[in-house]
Amino acid sequence: MSPPDRKEDQVRRLLEGPRPVVPAGLAASAAARGDRLLRRRRTLRRVGWALLAAAAVAFAVWASLTRPWEVPPSGVSPPLEGW
């Protein structure tokens, strides 16, 4: 007998045997847990989008105040000629 046949026989014996009793409130508790997980994911997604929007606004304000695209003024004055 090869190993896959042995495993198949074990699975068949498990499926043909008696099934365990399921607790009465299992479906309700699973549904409640699923609702909590969905609410948590939705809240985290909203908080993430809000943080992203706040970061974009903060970047826009910073960029408009500091204007990083402009060349900074030179610290050295040009030579004076014609005196």
PDB file with one MODEL, atoms N, CA, C and O in Angstrom:
MODEL        1
ATOM      1  N   MET A   1       0.850  -1.178   0.000  1.00  0.00           N
ATOM      2  CA  MET A   1       0.000   0.000   0.000  1.00  0.00           C
ATOM      3  C   MET A   1       0.894   1.239   0.000  1.00  0.00           C
ATOM      4  O   MET A   1       1.806   1.344   0.820  1.00  0.00           O
ATOM      5  N   SER A   2       0.648   2.147  -0.883  1.00  0.00           N
ATOM      6  CA  SER A   2       1.456   3.365  -0.979  1.00  0.00           C
ATOM      7  C   SER A   2       0.917   4.423  -0.010  1.00  0.00           C
ATOM      8  O   SER A   2      -0.235   4.337   0.414  1.00  0.00           O
ATOM      9  N   PRO A   3       1.737   5.420   0.344  1.00  0.00           N
ATOM     10  CA  PRO A   3       1.322   6.442   1.322  1.00  0.00           C
ATOM     11  C   PRO A   3       0.047   7.194   0.958  1.00  0.00           C
ATOM     12  O   PRO A   3      -0.759   7.436   1.856  1.00  0.00           O
ATOM     13  N   PRO A   4      -0.197   7.584  -0.309  1.00  0.00           N
ATOM     14  CA  PRO A   4      -1.461   8.296  -0.582  1.00  0.00           C
ATOM     15  C   PRO A   4      -2.697   7.439  -0.294  1.00  0.00           C
ATOM     16  O   PRO A   4      -3.716   7.970   0.147  1.00  0.00           O
ATOM     17  N   ASP A   5      -2.629   6.123  -0.534  1.00  0.00           N
ATOM     18  CA  ASP A   5      -3.767   5.246  -0.255  1.00  0.00           C
ATOM     19  C   ASP A   5      -4.038   5.167   1.244  1.00  0.00           C
ATOM     20  O   ASP A   5      -5.195   5.135   1.664  1.00  0.00           O
ATOM     21  N   ARG A   6      -2.979   5.136   2.053  1.00  0.00           N
ATOM     22  CA  ARG A   6      -3.138   5.067   3.506  1.00  0.00           C
ATOM     23  C   ARG A   6      -3.839   6.323   4.014  1.00  0.00           C
ATOM     24  O   ARG A   6      -4.739   6.244   4.851  1.00  0.00           O
ATOM     25  N   LYS A   7      -3.428   7.468   3.510  1.00  0.00           N
ATOM     26  CA  LYS A   7      -4.061   8.724   3.933  1.00  0.00           C
ATOM     27  C   LYS A   7      -5.515   8.782   3.485  1.00  0.00           C
ATOM     28  O   LYS A   7      -6.380   9.252   4.223  1.00  0.00           O
ATOM     29  N   GLU A   8      -5.776   8.310   2.293  1.00  0.00           N
ATOM     30  CA  GLU A   8      -7.146   8.295   1.792  1.00  0.00           C
ATOM     31  C   GLU A   8      -8.024   7.405   2.657  1.00  0.00           C
ATOM     32  O   GLU A   8      -9.172   7.748   2.939  1.00  0.00           O
ATOM     33  N   ASP A   9      -7.489   6.260   3.079  1.00  0.00           N
ATOM     34  CA  ASP A   9      -8.249   5.365   3.957  1.00  0.00           C
ATOM     35  C   ASP A   9      -8.525   6.026   5.303  1.00  0.00           C
ATOM     36  O   ASP A   9      -9.618   5.879   5.851  1.00  0.00           O
ATOM     37  N   GLN A  10      -7.552   6.750   5.839  1.00  0.00           N
ATOM     38  CA  GLN A  10      -7.754   7.427   7.115  1.00  0.00           C
ATOM     39  C   GLN A  10      -8.843   8.493   6.999  1.00  0.00           C
ATOM     40  O   GLN A  10      -9.675   8.640   7.894  1.00  0.00           O
ATOM     41  N   VAL A  11      -8.832   9.219   5.911  1.00  0.00           N
ATOM     42  CA  VAL A  11      -9.854  10.253   5.708  1.00  0.00           C
ATOM     43  C   VAL A  11     -11.231   9.623   5.566  1.00  0.00           C
ATOM     44  O   VAL A  11     -12.208  10.130   6.117  1.00  0.00           O
ATOM     45  N   ARG A  12     -11.314   8.521   4.830  1.00  0.00           N
ATOM     46  CA  ARG A  12     -12.607   7.848   4.674  1.00  0.00           C
ATOM     47  C   ARG A  12     -13.144   7.362   6.015  1.00  0.00           C
ATOM     48  O   ARG A  12     -14.335   7.494   6.295  1.00  0.00           O
ATOM     49  N   ARG A  13     -12.254   6.793   6.852  1.00  0.00           N
ATOM     50  CA  ARG A  13     -12.687   6.327   8.179  1.00  0.00           C
ATOM     51  C   ARG A  13     -13.173   7.500   9.029  1.00  0.00           C
ATOM     52  O   ARG A  13     -14.165   7.373   9.746  1.00  0.00           O
ATOM     53  N   LEU A  14     -12.480   8.646   8.954  1.00  0.00           N
ATOM     54  CA  LEU A  14     -12.919   9.809   9.730  1.00  0.00           C
ATOM     55  C   LEU A  14     -14.278  10.320   9.262  1.00  0.00           C
ATOM     56  O   LEU A  14     -15.114  10.702  10.080  1.00  0.00           O
ATOM     57  N   LEU A  15     -14.498  10.326   7.957  1.00  0.00           N
ATOM     58  CA  LEU A  15     -15.768  10.831   7.426  1.00  0.00           C
ATOM     59  C   LEU A  15     -16.920   9.871   7.685  1.00  0.00           C
ATOM     60  O   LEU A  15     -18.060  10.313   7.827  1.00  0.00           O
ATOM     61  N   GLU A  16     -16.656   8.575   7.748  1.00  0.00           N
ATOM     62  CA  GLU A  16     -17.721   7.604   7.989  1.00  0.00           C
ATOM     63  C   GLU A  16     -18.073   7.487   9.464  1.00  0.00           C
ATOM     64  O   GLU A  16     -19.144   6.982   9.802  1.00  0.00           O
ATOM     65  N   GLY A  17     -17.201   7.940  10.338  1.00  0.00           N
ATOM     66  CA  GLY A  17     -17.428   7.812  11.778  1.00  0.00           C
ATOM     67  C   GLY A  17     -18.462   8.790  12.284  1.00  0.00           C
ATOM     68  O   GLY A  17     -19.026   9.564  11.511  1.00  0.00           O
ATOM     69  N   PRO A  18     -18.715   8.760  13.599  1.00  0.00           N
ATOM     70  CA  PRO A  18     -19.704   9.681  14.193  1.00  0.00           C
ATOM     71  C   PRO A  18     -19.189  11.116  14.156  1.00  0.00           C
ATOM     72  O   PRO A  18     -17.999  11.377  14.333  1.00  0.00           O
ATOM     73  N   ARG A  19     -20.103  12.019  13.925  1.00  0.00           N
ATOM     74  CA  ARG A  19     -19.730  13.428  13.859  1.00  0.00           C
ATOM     75  C   ARG A  19     -19.863  14.059  15.249  1.00  0.00           C
ATOM     76  O   ARG A  19     -20.768  13.712  16.008  1.00  0.00           O
ATOM     77  N   PRO A  20     -18.956  14.990  15.578  1.00  0.00           N
ATOM     78  CA  PRO A  20     -19.031  15.627  16.892  1.00  0.00           C
ATOM     79  C   PRO A  20     -20.238  16.564  16.992  1.00  0.00           C
ATOM     80  O   PRO A  20     -20.741  17.061  15.984  1.00  0.00           O
ATOM     81  N   VAL A  21     -20.686  16.790  18.211  1.00  0.00           N
ATOM     82  CA  VAL A  21     -21.819  17.676  18.460  1.00  0.00           C
ATOM     83  C   VAL A  21     -21.326  19.118  18.389  1.00  0.00           C
ATOM     84  O   VAL A  21     -20.307  19.460  18.989  1.00  0.00           O
ATOM     85  N   VAL A  22     -22.038  19.946  17.668  1.00  0.00           N
ATOM     86  CA  VAL A  22     -21.677  21.357  17.521  1.00  0.00           C
ATOM     87  C   VAL A  22     -22.373  22.146  18.619  1.00  0.00           C
ATOM     88  O   VAL A  22     -23.566  21.950  18.851  1.00  0.00           O
ATOM     89  N   PRO A  23     -21.645  23.047  19.312  1.00  0.00           N
ATOM     90  CA  PRO A  23     -22.279  23.854  20.359  1.00  0.00           C
ATOM     91  C   PRO A  23     -23.427  24.688  19.796  1.00  0.00           C
ATOM     92  O   PRO A  23     -23.417  25.070  18.626  1.00  0.00           O
ATOM     93  N   ALA A  24     -24.408  24.962  20.641  1.00  0.00           N
ATOM     94  CA  ALA A  24     -25.638  25.628  20.199  1.00  0.00           C
ATOM     95  C   ALA A  24     -25.383  27.049  19.711  1.00  0.00           C
ATOM     96  O   ALA A  24     -25.970  27.446  18.705  1.00  0.00           O
ATOM     97  N   GLY A  25     -24.544  27.827  20.368  1.00  0.00           N
ATOM     98  CA  GLY A  25     -24.352  29.231  20.000  1.00  0.00           C
ATOM     99  C   GLY A  25     -23.180  29.465  19.069  1.00  0.00           C
ATOM    100  O   GLY A  25     -22.721  30.598  18.930  1.00  0.00           O
ATOM    101  N   LEU A  26     -22.696  28.433  18.436  1.00  0.00           N
ATOM    102  CA  LEU A  26     -21.501  28.582  17.598  1.00  0.00           C
ATOM    103  C   LEU A  26     -21.742  29.498  16.401  1.00  0.00           C
ATOM    104  O   LEU A  26     -20.908  30.355  16.107  1.00  0.00           O
ATOM    105  N   ALA A  27     -22.847  29.336  15.718  1.00  0.00           N
ATOM    106  CA  ALA A  27     -23.128  30.162  14.540  1.00  0.00           C
ATOM    107  C   ALA A  27     -23.312  31.627  14.934  1.00  0.00           C
ATOM    108  O   ALA A  27     -22.813  32.523  14.254  1.00  0.00           O
ATOM    109  N   ALA A  28     -24.026  31.866  16.030  1.00  0.00           N
ATOM    110  CA  ALA A  28     -24.252  33.249  16.470  1.00  0.00           C
ATOM    111  C   ALA A  28     -22.944  33.910  16.896  1.00  0.00           C
ATOM    112  O   ALA A  28     -22.704  35.072  16.567  1.00  0.00           O
ATOM    113  N   SER A  29     -22.102  33.187  17.617  1.00  0.00           N
ATOM    114  CA  SER A  29     -20.832  33.774  18.045  1.00  0.00           C
ATOM    115  C   SER A  29     -19.899  33.990  16.854  1.00  0.00           C
ATOM    116  O   SER A  29     -19.154  34.969  16.823  1.00  0.00           O
ATOM    117  N   ALA A  30     -19.934  33.094  15.883  1.00  0.00           N
ATOM    118  CA  ALA A  30     -19.110  33.277  14.678  1.00  0.00           C
ATOM    119  C   ALA A  30     -19.589  34.495  13.891  1.00  0.00           C
ATOM    120  O   ALA A  30     -18.770  35.255  13.374  1.00  0.00           O
ATOM    121  N   ALA A  31     -20.888  34.688  13.795  1.00  0.00           N
ATOM    122  CA  ALA A  31     -21.427  35.857  13.087  1.00  0.00           C
ATOM    123  C   ALA A  31     -21.070  37.148  13.820  1.00  0.00           C
ATOM    124  O   ALA A  31     -20.737  38.151  13.188  1.00  0.00           O
ATOM    125  N   ALA A  32     -21.139  37.126  15.147  1.00  0.00           N
ATOM    126  CA  ALA A  32     -20.784  38.313  15.926  1.00  0.00           C
ATOM    127  C   ALA A  32     -19.303  38.641  15.769  1.00  0.00           C
ATOM    128  O   ALA A  32     -18.928  39.807  15.646  1.00  0.00           O
ATOM    129  N   ARG A  33     -18.472  37.616  15.775  1.00  0.00           N
ATOM    130  CA  ARG A  33     -17.032  37.834  15.589  1.00  0.00           C
ATOM    131  C   ARG A  33     -16.760  38.385  14.194  1.00  0.00           C
ATOM    132  O   ARG A  33     -15.927  39.277  14.035  1.00  0.00           O
ATOM    133  N   GLY A  34     -17.448  37.866  13.188  1.00  0.00           N
ATOM    134  CA  GLY A  34     -17.285  38.377  11.835  1.00  0.00           C
ATOM    135  C   GLY A  34     -17.703  39.832  11.723  1.00  0.00           C
ATOM    136  O   GLY A  34     -17.048  40.617  11.038  1.00  0.00           O
ATOM    137  N   ASP A  35     -18.791  40.197  12.391  1.00  0.00           N
ATOM    138  CA  ASP A  35     -19.228  41.595  12.388  1.00  0.00           C
ATOM    139  C   ASP A  35     -18.187  42.500  13.031  1.00  0.00           C
ATOM    140  O   ASP A  35     -17.908  43.589  12.529  1.00  0.00           O
ATOM    141  N   ARG A  36     -17.610  42.044  14.152  1.00  0.00           N
ATOM    142  CA  ARG A  36     -16.573  42.837  14.817  1.00  0.00           C
ATOM    143  C   ARG A  36     -15.361  43.015  13.912  1.00  0.00           C
ATOM    144  O   ARG A  36     -14.804  44.109  13.825  1.00  0.00           O
ATOM    145  N   LEU A  37     -14.955  41.951  13.243  1.00  0.00           N
ATOM    146  CA  LEU A  37     -13.805  42.044  12.347  1.00  0.00           C
ATOM    147  C   LEU A  37     -14.079  43.000  11.190  1.00  0.00           C
ATOM    148  O   LEU A  37     -13.209  43.785  10.812  1.00  0.00           O
ATOM    149  N   LEU A  38     -15.282  42.938  10.627  1.00  0.00           N
ATOM    150  CA  LEU A  38     -15.621  43.844   9.529  1.00  0.00           C
ATOM    151  C   LEU A  38     -15.649  45.300   9.990  1.00  0.00           C
ATOM    152  O   LEU A  38     -15.156  46.183   9.289  1.00  0.00           O
ATOM    153  N   ARG A  39     -16.222  45.550  11.166  1.00  0.00           N
ATOM    154  CA  ARG A  39     -16.246  46.915  11.698  1.00  0.00           C
ATOM    155  C   ARG A  39     -14.829  47.418  11.941  1.00  0.00           C
ATOM    156  O   ARG A  39     -14.515  48.570  11.639  1.00  0.00           O
ATOM    157  N   ARG A  40     -13.970  46.555  12.488  1.00  0.00           N
ATOM    158  CA  ARG A  40     -12.582  46.948  12.758  1.00  0.00           C
ATOM    159  C   ARG A  40     -11.851  47.268  11.452  1.00  0.00           C
ATOM    160  O   ARG A  40     -11.144  48.271  11.366  1.00  0.00           O
ATOM    161  N   ARG A  41     -12.020  46.427  10.450  1.00  0.00           N
ATOM    162  CA  ARG A  41     -11.364  46.678   9.156  1.00  0.00           C
ATOM    163  C   ARG A  41     -11.868  47.977   8.531  1.00  0.00           C
ATOM    164  O   ARG A  41     -11.084  48.759   7.993  1.00  0.00           O
ATOM    165  N   ARG A  42     -13.174  48.200   8.605  1.00  0.00           N
ATOM    166  CA  ARG A  42     -13.758  49.410   8.036  1.00  0.00           C
ATOM    167  C   ARG A  42     -13.214  50.644   8.758  1.00  0.00           C
ATOM    168  O   ARG A  42     -12.872  51.639   8.118  1.00  0.00           O
ATOM    169  N   THR A  43     -13.134  50.581  10.079  1.00  0.00           N
ATOM    170  CA  THR A  43     -12.614  51.703  10.860  1.00  0.00           C
ATOM    171  C   THR A  43     -11.152  51.955  10.530  1.00  0.00           C
ATOM    172  O   THR A  43     -10.750  53.103  10.337  1.00  0.00           O
ATOM    173  N   LEU A  44     -10.350  50.895  10.463  1.00  0.00           N
ATOM    174  CA  LEU A  44      -8.935  51.069  10.135  1.00  0.00           C
ATOM    175  C   LEU A  44      -8.755  51.635   8.732  1.00  0.00           C
ATOM    176  O   LEU A  44      -7.866  52.453   8.502  1.00  0.00           O
ATOM    177  N   ARG A  45      -9.588  51.207   7.803  1.00  0.00           N
ATOM    178  CA  ARG A  45      -9.504  51.736   6.442  1.00  0.00           C
ATOM    179  C   ARG A  45      -9.841  53.229   6.423  1.00  0.00           C
ATOM    180  O   ARG A  45      -9.163  54.013   5.760  1.00  0.00           O
ATOM    181  N   ARG A  46     -10.886  53.615   7.149  1.00  0.00           N
ATOM    182  CA  ARG A  46     -11.260  55.029   7.200  1.00  0.00           C
ATOM    183  C   ARG A  46     -10.180  55.869   7.863  1.00  0.00           C
ATOM    184  O   ARG A  46      -9.870  56.964   7.395  1.00  0.00           O
ATOM    185  N   VAL A  47      -9.604  55.362   8.953  1.00  0.00           N
ATOM    186  CA  VAL A  47      -8.529  56.091   9.631  1.00  0.00           C
ATOM    187  C   VAL A  47      -7.322  56.221   8.707  1.00  0.00           C
ATOM    188  O   VAL A  47      -6.683  57.272   8.662  1.00  0.00           O
ATOM    189  N   GLY A  48      -7.012  55.172   7.981  1.00  0.00           N
ATOM    190  CA  GLY A  48      -5.891  55.226   7.045  1.00  0.00           C
ATOM    191  C   GLY A  48      -6.101  56.263   5.960  1.00  0.00           C
ATOM    192  O   GLY A  48      -5.186  57.022   5.639  1.00  0.00           O
ATOM    193  N   TRP A  49      -7.300  56.304   5.392  1.00  0.00           N
ATOM    194  CA  TRP A  49      -7.586  57.298   4.359  1.00  0.00           C
ATOM    195  C   TRP A  49      -7.538  58.709   4.939  1.00  0.00           C
ATOM    196  O   TRP A  49      -7.053  59.635   4.289  1.00  0.00           O
ATOM    197  N   ALA A  50      -8.042  58.871   6.169  1.00  0.00           N
ATOM    198  CA  ALA A  50      -8.006  60.194   6.799  1.00  0.00           C
ATOM    199  C   ALA A  50      -6.563  60.635   7.039  1.00  0.00           C
ATOM    200  O   ALA A  50      -6.232  61.800   6.819  1.00  0.00           O
ATOM    201  N   LEU A  51      -5.700  59.721   7.486  1.00  0.00           N
ATOM    202  CA  LEU A  51      -4.296  60.054   7.687  1.00  0.00           C
ATOM    203  C   LEU A  51      -3.613  60.392   6.364  1.00  0.00           C
ATOM    204  O   LEU A  51      -2.801  61.315   6.300  1.00  0.00           O
ATOM    205  N   LEU A  52      -3.935  59.659   5.330  1.00  0.00           N
ATOM    206  CA  LEU A  52      -3.362  59.944   4.015  1.00  0.00           C
ATOM    207  C   LEU A  52      -3.799  61.322   3.518  1.00  0.00           C
ATOM    208  O   LEU A  52      -2.987  62.070   2.973  1.00  0.00           O
ATOM    209  N   ALA A  53      -5.059  61.655   3.701  1.00  0.00           N
ATOM    210  CA  ALA A  53      -5.552  62.974   3.289  1.00  0.00           C
ATOM    211  C   ALA A  53      -4.887  64.076   4.107  1.00  0.00           C
ATOM    212  O   ALA A  53      -4.513  65.113   3.561  1.00  0.00           O
ATOM    213  N   ALA A  54      -4.738  63.857   5.420  1.00  0.00           N
ATOM    214  CA  ALA A  54      -4.087  64.859   6.267  1.00  0.00           C
ATOM    215  C   ALA A  54      -2.629  65.041   5.860  1.00  0.00           C
ATOM    216  O   ALA A  54      -2.121  66.162   5.860  1.00  0.00           O
ATOM    217  N   ALA A  55      -1.955  63.949   5.514  1.00  0.00           N
ATOM    218  CA  ALA A  55      -0.562  64.050   5.067  1.00  0.00           C
ATOM    219  C   ALA A  55      -0.477  64.811   3.747  1.00  0.00           C
ATOM    220  O   ALA A  55       0.441  65.609   3.556  1.00  0.00           O
ATOM    221  N   ALA A  56      -1.412  64.579   2.841  1.00  0.00           N
ATOM    222  CA  ALA A  56      -1.407  65.288   1.561  1.00  0.00           C
ATOM    223  C   ALA A  56      -1.648  66.786   1.771  1.00  0.00           C
ATOM    224  O   ALA A  56      -1.000  67.611   1.128  1.00  0.00           O
ATOM    225  N   VAL A  57      -2.567  67.138   2.660  1.00  0.00           N
ATOM    226  CA  VAL A  57      -2.828  68.548   2.947  1.00  0.00           C
ATOM    227  C   VAL A  57      -1.608  69.186   3.601  1.00  0.00           C
ATOM    228  O   VAL A  57      -1.221  70.300   3.247  1.00  0.00           O
ATOM    229  N   ALA A  58      -0.999  68.478   4.560  1.00  0.00           N
ATOM    230  CA  ALA A  58       0.191  69.004   5.231  1.00  0.00           C
ATOM    231  C   ALA A  58       1.329  69.205   4.230  1.00  0.00           C
ATOM    232  O   ALA A  58       2.046  70.204   4.303  1.00  0.00           O
ATOM    233  N   PHE A  59       1.499  68.278   3.307  1.00  0.00           N
ATOM    234  CA  PHE A  59       2.540  68.428   2.283  1.00  0.00           C
ATOM    235  C   PHE A  59       2.246  69.620   1.387  1.00  0.00           C
ATOM    236  O   PHE A  59       3.151  70.385   1.055  1.00  0.00           O
ATOM    237  N   ALA A  60       0.997  69.784   0.997  1.00  0.00           N
ATOM    238  CA  ALA A  60       0.637  70.907   0.128  1.00  0.00           C
ATOM    239  C   ALA A  60       0.886  72.241   0.837  1.00  0.00           C
ATOM    240  O   ALA A  60       1.386  73.184   0.224  1.00  0.00           O
ATOM    241  N   VAL A  61       0.544  72.322   2.106  1.00  0.00           N
ATOM    242  CA  VAL A  61       0.777  73.556   2.861  1.00  0.00           C
ATOM    243  C   VAL A  61       2.268  73.817   2.987  1.00  0.00           C
ATOM    244  O   VAL A  61       2.717  74.944   2.778  1.00  0.00           O
ATOM    245  N   TRP A  62       3.040  72.797   3.325  1.00  0.00           N
ATOM    246  CA  TRP A  62       4.494  72.953   3.445  1.00  0.00           C
ATOM    247  C   TRP A  62       5.098  73.399   2.117  1.00  0.00           C
ATOM    248  O   TRP A  62       5.923  74.312   2.077  1.00  0.00           O
ATOM    249  N   ALA A  63       4.685  72.756   1.040  1.00  0.00           N
ATOM    250  CA  ALA A  63       5.244  73.092  -0.269  1.00  0.00           C
ATOM    251  C   ALA A  63       4.870  74.510  -0.679  1.00  0.00           C
ATOM    252  O   ALA A  63       5.680  75.201  -1.297  1.00  0.00           O
ATOM    253  N   SER A  64       3.673  74.954  -0.353  1.00  0.00           N
ATOM    254  CA  SER A  64       3.279  76.317  -0.735  1.00  0.00           C
ATOM    255  C   SER A  64       4.015  77.363   0.103  1.00  0.00           C
ATOM    256  O   SER A  64       4.231  78.481  -0.367  1.00  0.00           O
ATOM    257  N   LEU A  65       4.400  77.027   1.319  1.00  0.00           N
ATOM    258  CA  LEU A  65       5.110  77.987   2.166  1.00  0.00           C
ATOM    259  C   LEU A  65       6.606  78.026   1.866  1.00  0.00           C
ATOM    260  O   LEU A  65       7.190  79.109   1.826  1.00  0.00           O
ATOM    261  N   THR A  66       7.229  76.892   1.658  1.00  0.00           N
ATOM    262  CA  THR A  66       8.687  76.856   1.473  1.00  0.00           C
ATOM    263  C   THR A  66       9.101  76.919   0.013  1.00  0.00           C
ATOM    264  O   THR A  66      10.245  77.264  -0.284  1.00  0.00           O
ATOM    265  N   ARG A  67       8.210  76.598  -0.894  1.00  0.00           N
ATOM    266  CA  ARG A  67       8.477  76.615  -2.340  1.00  0.00           C
ATOM    267  C   ARG A  67       9.807  75.937  -2.673  1.00  0.00           C
ATOM    268  O   ARG A  67      10.751  76.602  -3.100  1.00  0.00           O
ATOM    269  N   PRO A  68       9.885  74.615  -2.481  1.00  0.00           N
ATOM    270  CA  PRO A  68      11.146  73.906  -2.705  1.00  0.00           C
ATOM    271  C   PRO A  68      11.570  73.877  -4.166  1.00  0.00           C
ATOM    272  O   PRO A  68      12.711  73.508  -4.447  1.00  0.00           O
ATOM    273  N   TRP A  69      10.718  74.243  -5.097  1.00  0.00           N
ATOM    274  CA  TRP A  69      11.070  74.218  -6.512  1.00  0.00           C
ATOM    275  C   TRP A  69      11.837  75.474  -6.943  1.00  0.00           C
ATOM    276  O   TRP A  69      12.428  75.501  -8.023  1.00  0.00           O
ATOM    277  N   GLU A  70      11.826  76.505  -6.107  1.00  0.00           N
ATOM    278  CA  GLU A  70      12.554  77.730  -6.445  1.00  0.00           C
ATOM    279  C   GLU A  70      14.013  77.608  -6.030  1.00  0.00           C
ATOM    280  O   GLU A  70      14.338  76.932  -5.054  1.00  0.00           O
ATOM    281  N   VAL A  71      14.898  78.277  -6.791  1.00  0.00           N
ATOM    282  CA  VAL A  71      16.322  78.275  -6.470  1.00  0.00           C
ATOM    283  C   VAL A  71      16.539  79.204  -5.280  1.00  0.00           C
ATOM    284  O   VAL A  71      16.064  80.339  -5.298  1.00  0.00           O
ATOM    285  N   PRO A  72      17.245  78.748  -4.250  1.00  0.00           N
ATOM    286  CA  PRO A  72      17.466  79.616  -3.088  1.00  0.00           C
ATOM    287  C   PRO A  72      18.403  80.775  -3.460  1.00  0.00           C
ATOM    288  O   PRO A  72      19.235  80.635  -4.357  1.00  0.00           O
ATOM    289  N   PRO A  73      18.272  81.904  -2.780  1.00  0.00           N
ATOM    290  CA  PRO A  73      19.138  83.043  -3.092  1.00  0.00           C
ATOM    291  C   PRO A  73      20.597  82.709  -2.777  1.00  0.00           C
ATOM    292  O   PRO A  73      20.895  81.969  -1.840  1.00  0.00           O
ATOM    293  N   SER A  74      21.473  83.261  -3.563  1.00  0.00           N
ATOM    294  CA  SER A  74      22.897  82.996  -3.395  1.00  0.00           C
ATOM    295  C   SER A  74      23.409  83.723  -2.167  1.00  0.00           C
ATOM    296  O   SER A  74      22.974  84.838  -1.882  1.00  0.00           O
ATOM    297  N   GLY A  75      24.322  83.109  -1.441  1.00  0.00           N
ATOM    298  CA  GLY A  75      24.896  83.721  -0.246  1.00  0.00           C
ATOM    299  C   GLY A  75      26.073  84.627  -0.597  1.00  0.00           C
ATOM    300  O   GLY A  75      26.544  85.364   0.269  1.00  0.00           O
ATOM    301  N   VAL A  76      26.557  84.597  -1.821  1.00  0.00           N
ATOM    302  CA  VAL A  76      27.704  85.388  -2.242  1.00  0.00           C
ATOM    303  C   VAL A  76      27.217  86.501  -3.173  1.00  0.00           C
ATOM    304  O   VAL A  76      26.470  86.245  -4.117  1.00  0.00           O
ATOM    305  N   SER A  77      27.636  87.712  -2.906  1.00  0.00           N
ATOM    306  CA  SER A  77      27.210  88.825  -3.761  1.00  0.00           C
ATOM    307  C   SER A  77      28.109  88.889  -4.998  1.00  0.00           C
ATOM    308  O   SER A  77      29.272  88.490  -4.937  1.00  0.00           O
ATOM    309  N   PRO A  78      27.591  89.376  -6.094  1.00  0.00           N
ATOM    310  CA  PRO A  78      28.422  89.482  -7.322  1.00  0.00           C
ATOM    311  C   PRO A  78      29.518  90.549  -7.139  1.00  0.00           C
ATOM    312  O   PRO A  78      29.368  91.490  -6.359  1.00  0.00           O
ATOM    313  N   PRO A  79      30.594  90.378  -7.862  1.00  0.00           N
ATOM    314  CA  PRO A  79      31.665  91.394  -7.730  1.00  0.00           C
ATOM    315  C   PRO A  79      31.228  92.765  -8.243  1.00  0.00           C
ATOM    316  O   PRO A  79      30.514  92.872  -9.241  1.00  0.00           O
ATOM    317  N   LEU A  80      31.663  93.795  -7.552  1.00  0.00           N
ATOM    318  CA  LEU A  80      31.333  95.173  -7.941  1.00  0.00           C
ATOM    319  C   LEU A  80      32.373  95.658  -8.968  1.00  0.00           C
ATOM    320  O   LEU A  80      33.575  95.637  -8.702  1.00  0.00           O
ATOM    321  N   GLU A  81      31.913  96.076 -10.093  1.00  0.00           N
ATOM    322  CA  GLU A  81      32.809  96.594 -11.119  1.00  0.00           C
ATOM    323  C   GLU A  81      32.375  97.976 -11.526  1.00  0.00           C
ATOM    324  O   GLU A  81      31.194  98.310 -11.421  1.00  0.00           O
ATOM    325  N   GLY A  82      33.279  98.770 -11.979  1.00  0.00           N
ATOM    326  CA  GLY A  82      32.969 100.110 -12.456  1.00  0.00           C
ATOM    327  C   GLY A  82      33.033 101.168 -11.376  1.00  0.00           C
ATOM    328  O   GLY A  82      32.394 102.208 -11.537  1.00  0.00           O
ATOM    329  N   TRP A  83      33.758 100.977 -10.290  1.00  0.00           N
ATOM    330  CA  TRP A  83      33.922 102.003  -9.255  1.00  0.00           C
ATOM    331  C   TRP A  83      35.044 102.882  -9.614  1.00  0.00           C
ATOM    332  O   TRP A  83      35.357 103.817  -8.877  1.00  0.00           O
TER     333      TRP A  83
ENDMDL
END
